[in-house]
Amino acid sequence: MLTTFKNLFDAMIQGHDQQSRDEVNHVLHLAYAVLLAEVMRVDAKDDPVERAAVIEALRKQFALADAELAQLVALAEQTAGSANDYYHFTSSLNEHFTQPQKVHLVEQMWQVAYADKRLDENQNYLISKIAGLLYVTHDEYIGAKMRAKEAAGLL
């Protein structure tokens, strides 16, 4: 399955147009997971609470079995670690996601960042950058941040 996600994402990056709906869904799952994993990765701490938040966000977003979730997170971490930019991930999400879905992703990114009850400045910068690439407005961005902060019990 890891190879399948990686191959599908590589095909999408290279611009292959003839993809089935399942293939597109796999690519979108990976793009979504990579952005969440990147929030976990940028604070340079291997925090099991943040990892659990990533898994829970993906579980809520996509109907995947535990084994599929584990594989998706592993591939997302590997992909995030070798990614040069976020455009390929955000462009696929912009093409296929509604505005409320993109705002929800930003909120889930904040939830991952706040899972350890503290916000790293690199996480703050990353989420701001991704929100801009997803065309999330400033009001939507702040609303997502405040909802995540409240859910984490930090308000």
C-alpha positions as CSV (number, residue, x, y, z in Angstrom):
1,M,0.0,0.0,0.0
2,L,2.9,2.4,0.7
3,T,4.2,1.9,-2.8
4,T,0.7,2.5,-4.2
5,F,0.3,5.9,-2.4
6,K,3.8,7.0,-3.4
7,N,3.3,5.9,-7.0
8,L,-0.1,7.6,-7.3
9,F,1.3,10.8,-5.8
10,D,4.3,10.8,-8.1
11,A,2.0,10.3,-11.1
12,M,-0.1,13.2,-10.0
13,I,2.9,15.5,-9.6
14,Q,4.0,14.5,-13.1
15,G,0.6,15.5,-14.5
16,H,-1.0,12.3,-15.5
17,D,-4.7,13.0,-16.3
18,Q,-6.2,9.5,-16.6
19,Q,-6.7,8.7,-12.9
20,S,-9.6,6.8,-11.4
21,R,-11.6,8.3,-8.6
22,D,-9.9,5.9,-6.2
23,E,-6.5,7.0,-7.3
24,V,-7.4,10.6,-6.9
25,N,-8.7,9.8,-3.4
26,H,-5.5,8.1,-2.5
27,V,-3.5,11.1,-3.6
28,L,-5.7,13.4,-1.7
29,H,-5.4,11.3,1.4
30,L,-1.6,11.4,1.1
31,A,-1.5,15.2,0.5
32,Y,-3.7,15.7,3.6
33,A,-1.6,13.4,5.7
34,V,1.6,15.0,4.6
35,L,0.5,18.4,5.7
36,L,-0.6,17.1,9.1
37,A,2.7,15.1,9.5
38,E,4.7,18.2,8.6
39,V,3.1,20.1,11.5
40,M,4.3,17.3,13.8
41,R,7.7,17.2,12.2
42,V,8.6,20.9,12.2
43,D,8.9,21.3,15.9
44,A,11.8,18.8,15.9
45,K,10.4,16.8,18.8
46,D,9.1,13.2,18.4
47,D,6.0,13.7,20.4
48,P,3.6,10.7,20.7
49,V,0.7,13.1,21.6
50,E,1.1,14.9,18.3
51,R,1.4,11.6,16.4
52,A,-1.9,10.4,18.0
53,A,-3.5,13.8,17.0
54,V,-2.4,13.2,13.4
55,I,-3.9,9.6,13.4
56,E,-7.1,10.8,15.0
57,A,-7.5,13.6,12.5
58,L,-7.0,11.2,9.6
59,R,-9.4,8.7,11.2
60,K,-12.1,11.4,11.4
61,Q,-11.4,12.7,7.9
62,F,-11.2,9.4,6.0
63,A,-12.8,6.0,6.6
64,L,-9.5,3.9,6.7
65,A,-8.7,0.8,8.7
66,D,-6.1,1.0,11.4
67,A,-3.5,-0.7,9.2
68,E,-4.2,1.7,6.4
69,L,-3.9,4.7,8.7
70,A,-0.6,3.4,10.0
71,Q,0.7,3.0,6.5
72,L,-0.6,6.4,5.4
73,V,1.1,8.1,8.4
74,A,4.4,6.3,7.7
75,L,4.3,7.4,4.1
76,A,3.3,10.9,5.0
77,E,6.2,11.3,7.4
78,Q,8.6,9.9,4.8
79,T,7.2,12.2,2.1
80,A,7.2,15.3,4.3
81,G,10.8,14.7,5.2
82,S,11.9,14.7,1.6
83,A,9.5,17.4,0.2
84,N,11.0,20.6,-1.2
85,D,7.8,22.6,-1.1
86,Y,4.1,22.3,-0.3
87,Y,2.7,23.4,-3.6
88,H,2.2,19.9,-5.0
89,F,0.2,18.9,-1.9
90,T,-1.9,22.1,-1.6
91,S,-2.6,22.3,-5.3
92,S,-4.2,18.9,-5.4
93,L,-6.3,19.8,-2.3
94,N,-7.3,23.2,-3.9
95,E,-8.4,21.4,-7.0
96,H,-10.6,18.8,-5.2
97,F,-11.6,20.3,-1.8
98,T,-14.3,22.8,-0.9
99,Q,-13.4,25.9,1.1
100,P,-15.0,24.4,4.3
101,Q,-12.9,21.2,3.8
102,K,-9.7,23.3,3.5
103,V,-10.6,25.3,6.6
104,H,-11.2,22.1,8.4
105,L,-7.7,20.9,7.4
106,V,-6.2,24.1,8.8
107,E,-8.1,23.5,12.0
108,Q,-6.8,19.9,12.2
109,M,-3.3,21.3,11.7
110,W,-3.8,23.6,14.6
111,Q,-5.1,20.6,16.7
112,V,-1.9,18.7,16.0
113,A,0.2,21.7,16.9
114,Y,-1.7,22.2,20.2
115,A,-1.8,18.5,21.1
116,D,1.2,18.9,23.3
117,K,-0.3,22.0,24.9
118,R,2.3,24.4,23.4
119,L,2.8,26.0,20.1
120,D,6.2,26.0,18.5
121,E,7.0,29.0,16.3
122,N,7.9,26.8,13.4
123,Q,4.4,25.2,13.6
124,N,2.8,28.6,13.7
125,Y,4.8,29.7,10.6
126,L,4.0,26.5,8.7
127,I,0.3,26.6,9.4
128,S,0.1,30.2,8.3
129,K,2.0,29.4,5.1
130,I,-0.2,26.3,4.3
131,A,-3.4,28.3,5.0
132,G,-2.2,30.9,2.4
133,L,-1.5,28.2,-0.2
134,L,-5.0,26.8,0.4
135,Y,-6.5,30.2,0.0
136,V,-8.0,30.2,3.5
137,T,-8.9,33.7,4.4
138,H,-7.4,35.4,7.5
139,D,-10.8,35.3,9.3
140,E,-11.1,31.5,8.5
141,Y,-7.6,31.0,9.6
142,I,-8.1,32.7,13.0
143,G,-11.4,30.9,13.5
144,A,-9.7,27.6,12.9
145,K,-6.9,28.4,15.3
146,M,-9.3,29.6,18.0
147,R,-11.5,26.4,17.7
148,A,-8.4,24.2,18.0
149,K,-7.1,26.2,20.9
150,E,-10.4,25.9,22.7
151,A,-10.6,22.1,22.0
152,A,-7.1,21.8,23.5
153,G,-8.3,23.5,26.6
154,L,-5.9,26.5,26.1
155,L,-8.5,29.3,26.1
